[in-house]
């Protein structure tokens, strides 16, 4: 049975695949949030609509970006000055949503919900990759080849975990690049597997034709590359 690891990083495509009311993720300010429990808790509430409309998308533009790289990560909803009242209020052109107060005093508004969902880290499941890349993994035993989109921040161990869906025995292989064993606790870049897609773009090369190839060798039949 393949071991399981807590995934730390996600690609934008992985987030996009969770866009329904039964399975809803969003990303913002570099993190990924599974808001499915929030949707279930407030099912039928009209204030869910703006959140449902952005399932699978990045909503960083909903928030102020100043200071978000500090250790005291504290996302704040963008604000503006209301032309009628002169007061600073949430800037929500997409419409009012869960945990945003009404623009005017209302007896129906209850603010005893505790932490607003955008500050509730229990919804956070990991980080959004700042840069993804594609690699080819070639099984030297079977000659099978697979192309994976991975996160540049991931170690080879984490990439191996992604590869288990193609080969449940992937942990029994030695991974090599240009004939050298890869350090599984390091990233591709740290292993000398350069990300050259920007250079290919400048040279008008098709990146898909120049993907780096990782060769995996079954440990019971190792062959020098």
PARODREN-888075 format. One line per field, with one value per residue (C-alpha): x, y, z; residue number from 1; residue in one letter. Coordinates in Angstrom, 3 decimals, decimal comma. Layout:
! PARODREN-888075
u <- (X / ...)
v <- (Y / ...)
w <- (Z / ...)
pos <- (NUM / ...)
code <- (A / ...)
END
This chain:
! PARODREN-888075
u <- (0,000 / 1,364 / 2,226 / 0,248 / 1,666 / -0,124 / 0,024 / 1,602 / 1,267 / -1,428 / -1,467 / -4,119 / -5,519 / -6,026 / -7,964 / -10,079 / -11,248 / -13,160 / -15,803 / -19,162 / -21,402 / -20,633 / -16,874 / -15,709 / -12,164 / -10,777 / -7,321 / -6,259 / -3,056 / -1,015 / -3,118 / -5,756 / -9,006 / -11,594 / -14,844 / -17,098 / -17,912 / -18,801 / -21,164 / -22,787 / -23,208 / -24,938 / -26,850 / -29,741 / -28,348 / -28,433 / -25,128 / -23,437 / -23,977 / -20,802 / -18,741 / -20,383 / -19,673 / -15,920 / -15,529 / -12,169 / -10,820 / -8,301 / -9,960 / -6,901 / -8,437 / -11,059 / -8,374 / -5,855 / -2,397 / -0,348 / 1,505 / 0,304 / 3,837 / 4,390 / 4,374 / 1,186 / -0,861 / -4,128 / -6,194 / -8,378 / -11,315 / -10,764 / -12,631 / -13,750 / -15,501 / -19,271 / -20,405 / -23,687 / -22,432 / -18,788 / -17,896 / -15,289 / -17,101 / -16,177 / -15,605 / -17,665 / -18,660 / -19,420 / -22,143 / -22,340 / -21,302 / -21,168 / -19,763 / -19,893 / -22,181 / -25,050 / -24,284 / -26,779 / -27,893 / -30,106 / -31,849 / -31,320 / -27,533 / -25,828 / -22,096 / -21,617 / -20,231 / -16,686 / -13,843 / -14,877 / -14,224 / -11,382 / -9,422 / -10,357 / -7,260 / -9,250 / -10,363 / -6,790 / -5,445 / -2,137 / -0,386 / -0,916 / 2,225 / 3,905 / 5,254 / 4,308 / 6,302 / 5,936 / 8,271 / 8,362 / 8,779 / 10,028 / 9,836 / 12,915 / 11,423 / 8,172 / 9,084 / 5,906 / 6,069 / 3,924 / 3,870 / 3,198 / 2,496 / 4,177 / 4,788 / 8,274 / 8,309 / 7,773 / 10,496 / 11,018 / 9,285 / 6,189 / 6,413 / 6,752 / 3,508 / 1,833 / 3,216 / 1,626 / -1,629 / 0,241 / 2,376 / 1,458 / 4,989 / 6,682 / 8,429 / 10,410 / 12,205 / 15,391 / 14,933 / 17,672 / 18,291 / 21,093 / 22,349 / 22,639 / 20,558 / 18,150 / 18,011 / 14,379 / 14,326 / 15,257 / 13,329 / 13,898 / 15,853 / 18,011 / 18,728 / 19,946 / 16,780 / 16,488 / 13,194 / 13,875 / 10,363 / 11,023 / 14,079 / 12,055 / 9,361 / 11,904 / 13,360 / 9,862 / 10,443 / 7,542 / 8,037 / 6,266 / 9,051 / 11,784 / 10,418 / 13,110 / 13,021 / 13,289 / 14,189 / 13,043 / 14,769 / 13,175 / 15,388 / 15,474 / 16,850 / 18,966 / 20,767 / 23,264 / 22,017)
v <- (0,000 / 3,422 / 5,686 / 8,890 / 12,318 / 15,513 / 17,603 / 20,994 / 22,643 / 22,691 / 23,755 / 26,217 / 23,357 / 21,241 / 24,090 / 24,559 / 20,959 / 21,741 / 24,204 / 22,681 / 23,355 / 19,836 / 20,281 / 23,896 / 25,206 / 28,689 / 30,190 / 33,589 / 35,283 / 32,176 / 29,672 / 27,097 / 26,741 / 23,973 / 25,856 / 22,813 / 22,708 / 26,422 / 25,841 / 22,909 / 24,921 / 27,821 / 25,850 / 27,884 / 31,225 / 33,803 / 35,190 / 32,032 / 33,043 / 35,159 / 32,314 / 29,678 / 31,852 / 31,730 / 28,019 / 26,793 / 30,332 / 32,648 / 35,498 / 37,406 / 40,559 / 40,426 / 41,285 / 43,959 / 42,721 / 44,935 / 42,946 / 39,510 / 38,144 / 38,714 / 35,882 / 37,281 / 36,448 / 38,322 / 38,685 / 41,783 / 42,352 / 45,365 / 48,508 / 51,807 / 54,953 / 54,796 / 57,873 / 58,097 / 57,647 / 58,663 / 55,512 / 52,921 / 49,741 / 46,444 / 46,755 / 43,864 / 44,501 / 40,788 / 41,172 / 40,751 / 37,302 / 35,189 / 37,050 / 40,481 / 42,825 / 44,669 / 48,246 / 49,645 / 48,624 / 45,552 / 43,584 / 40,408 / 40,708 / 38,431 / 38,889 / 36,023 / 33,660 / 33,973 / 33,991 / 35,002 / 32,245 / 34,058 / 34,127 / 30,606 / 28,486 / 25,281 / 25,702 / 26,044 / 22,850 / 24,072 / 26,615 / 27,606 / 27,039 / 30,229 / 28,388 / 25,036 / 23,055 / 19,905 / 16,922 / 13,556 / 10,409 / 7,423 / 3,912 / 2,103 / -1,287 / -0,926 / 2,011 / 3,781 / 7,561 / 10,041 / 13,834 / 15,456 / 19,052 / 19,613 / 22,482 / 23,986 / 24,033 / 20,270 / 17,803 / 14,662 / 12,735 / 14,865 / 14,401 / 10,666 / 10,848 / 12,375 / 9,568 / 6,809 / 7,156 / 5,960 / 3,325 / 1,969 / 0,517 / 3,861 / 3,770 / 0,733 / 2,708 / 4,769 / 8,149 / 9,561 / 12,596 / 12,560 / 9,331 / 10,751 / 9,670 / 12,328 / 13,407 / 12,742 / 15,306 / 18,123 / 19,990 / 19,584 / 22,840 / 21,776 / 18,547 / 20,459 / 19,936 / 23,478 / 25,137 / 26,619 / 27,426 / 31,194 / 30,706 / 28,467 / 31,145 / 33,799 / 31,479 / 30,589 / 26,908 / 24,615 / 23,789 / 20,436 / 19,303 / 20,031 / 18,728 / 17,361 / 13,571 / 11,749 / 8,060 / 5,624 / 2,284 / -0,669 / -1,512 / -5,240 / -4,539 / -1,405 / -0,478 / 2,327 / 5,101)
w <- (0,000 / -0,976 / 1,975 / 2,323 / 3,082 / 3,972 / 0,831 / 1,476 / -1,938 / -4,598 / -8,229 / -9,485 / -11,576 / -8,453 / -6,840 / -9,994 / -9,781 / -6,557 / -7,709 / -6,773 / -3,793 / -2,549 / -2,864 / -2,831 / -2,548 / -3,032 / -2,761 / -1,533 / -0,458 / -1,198 / 0,738 / -0,231 / 1,708 / 1,673 / 2,286 / 1,863 / 5,624 / 5,520 / 2,593 / 4,381 / 7,577 / 5,800 / 3,158 / 1,770 / 2,960 / 0,176 / 1,460 / 0,165 / -3,458 / -3,885 / -2,395 / -4,589 / -7,625 / -6,982 / -6,258 / -7,555 / -8,088 / -6,476 / -4,563 / -3,377 / -4,868 / -2,103 / 0,448 / 1,313 / 0,384 / 2,705 / 5,339 / 4,247 / 4,117 / 7,811 / 10,323 / 11,865 / 8,755 / 9,208 / 6,007 / 5,912 / 3,565 / 1,312 / 2,364 / 0,877 / 2,045 / 1,618 / -0,302 / 1,638 / 5,196 / 4,900 / 6,845 / 5,962 / 4,915 / 3,217 / -0,513 / -1,891 / -5,520 / -5,817 / -3,181 / 0,572 / 1,776 / 4,938 / 7,998 / 6,312 / 8,307 / 6,605 / 5,498 / 7,988 / 11,518 / 11,398 / 14,145 / 12,146 / 12,186 / 14,730 / 15,209 / 17,642 / 14,977 / 16,286 / 13,755 / 10,210 / 7,692 / 5,923 / 9,187 / 10,282 / 9,658 / 10,193 / 6,567 / 5,322 / 3,739 / 2,325 / 0,140 / -3,472 / -5,493 / -6,657 / -9,706 / -11,200 / -13,731 / -15,774 / -15,789 / -17,531 / -15,439 / -17,411 / -15,961 / -17,292 / -16,384 / -18,346 / -20,677 / -19,527 / -19,494 / -17,577 / -17,565 / -14,195 / -13,267 / -9,915 / -7,537 / -7,629 / -3,803 / -3,527 / -2,648 / -4,708 / -1,906 / -2,451 / -6,212 / -5,586 / -3,627 / -6,696 / -8,848 / -6,757 / -8,692 / -11,781 / -10,063 / -6,639 / -6,323 / -7,019 / -3,654 / -4,809 / -7,514 / -7,529 / -9,183 / -11,419 / -13,576 / -16,159 / -14,593 / -11,062 / -8,082 / -6,909 / -3,264 / -2,380 / 0,441 / -1,961 / -4,640 / -8,369 / -8,503 / -5,551 / -7,424 / -10,453 / -12,519 / -13,835 / -14,702 / -18,127 / -19,341 / -19,332 / -21,536 / -23,852 / -24,045 / -25,001 / -27,643 / -28,902 / -28,089 / -27,226 / -23,549 / -23,988 / -26,324 / -23,777 / -20,483 / -18,155 / -17,956 / -14,633 / -15,042 / -12,370 / -11,897 / -10,138 / -7,161 / -7,957 / -11,426 / -11,252 / -14,442 / -14,709 / -16,930)
pos <- (1 / 2 / 3 / 4 / 5 / 6 / 7 / 8 / 9 / 10 / 11 / 12 / 13 / 14 / 15 / 16 / 17 / 18 / 19 / 20 / 21 / 22 / 23 / 24 / 25 / 26 / 27 / 28 / 29 / 30 / 31 / 32 / 33 / 34 / 35 / 36 / 37 / 38 / 39 / 40 / 41 / 42 / 43 / 44 / 45 / 46 / 47 / 48 / 49 / 50 / 51 / 52 / 53 / 54 / 55 / 56 / 57 / 58 / 59 / 60 / 61 / 62 / 63 / 64 / 65 / 66 / 67 / 68 / 69 / 70 / 71 / 72 / 73 / 74 / 75 / 76 / 77 / 78 / 79 / 80 / 81 / 82 / 83 / 84 / 85 / 86 / 87 / 88 / 89 / 90 / 91 / 92 / 93 / 94 / 95 / 96 / 97 / 98 / 99 / 100 / 101 / 102 / 103 / 104 / 105 / 106 / 107 / 108 / 109 / 110 / 111 / 112 / 113 / 114 / 115 / 116 / 117 / 118 / 119 / 120 / 121 / 122 / 123 / 124 / 125 / 126 / 127 / 128 / 129 / 130 / 131 / 132 / 133 / 134 / 135 / 136 / 137 / 138 / 139 / 140 / 141 / 142 / 143 / 144 / 145 / 146 / 147 / 148 / 149 / 150 / 151 / 152 / 153 / 154 / 155 / 156 / 157 / 158 / 159 / 160 / 161 / 162 / 163 / 164 / 165 / 166 / 167 / 168 / 169 / 170 / 171 / 172 / 173 / 174 / 175 / 176 / 177 / 178 / 179 / 180 / 181 / 182 / 183 / 184 / 185 / 186 / 187 / 188 / 189 / 190 / 191 / 192 / 193 / 194 / 195 / 196 / 197 / 198 / 199 / 200 / 201 / 202 / 203 / 204 / 205 / 206 / 207 / 208 / 209 / 210 / 211 / 212 / 213 / 214 / 215 / 216 / 217 / 218 / 219 / 220 / 221 / 222 / 223 / 224 / 225)
code <- (X / X / X / X / X / X / X / X / X / X / X / X / X / X / X / X / X / X / X / X / X / X / X / X / X / X / X / X / X / X / X / X / X / X / X / X / X / X / X / X / X / X / X / X / X / X / X / X / X / X / X / X / X / X / X / X / X / X / X / X / X / X / X / X / X / X / X / X / X / X / X / X / X / X / X / X / X / X / X / X / X / X / X / X / X / X / X / X / X / X / X / X / X / X / X / X / X / X / X / X / X / X / X / X / X / X / X / X / X / X / X / X / X / X / X / X / X / X / X / X / X / X / X / X / X / X / X / X / X / X / X / X / X / X / X / X / X / X / X / X / X / X / X / X / X / X / X / X / X / X / X / X / X / X / X / X / X / X / X / X / X / X / X / X / X / X / X / X / X / X / X / X / X / X / X / X / X / X / X / X / X / X / X / X / X / X / X / X / X / X / X / X / X / X / X / X / X / X / X / X / X / X / X / X / X / X / X / X / X / X / X / X / X / X / X / X / X / X / X / X / X / X / X / X / X)
END
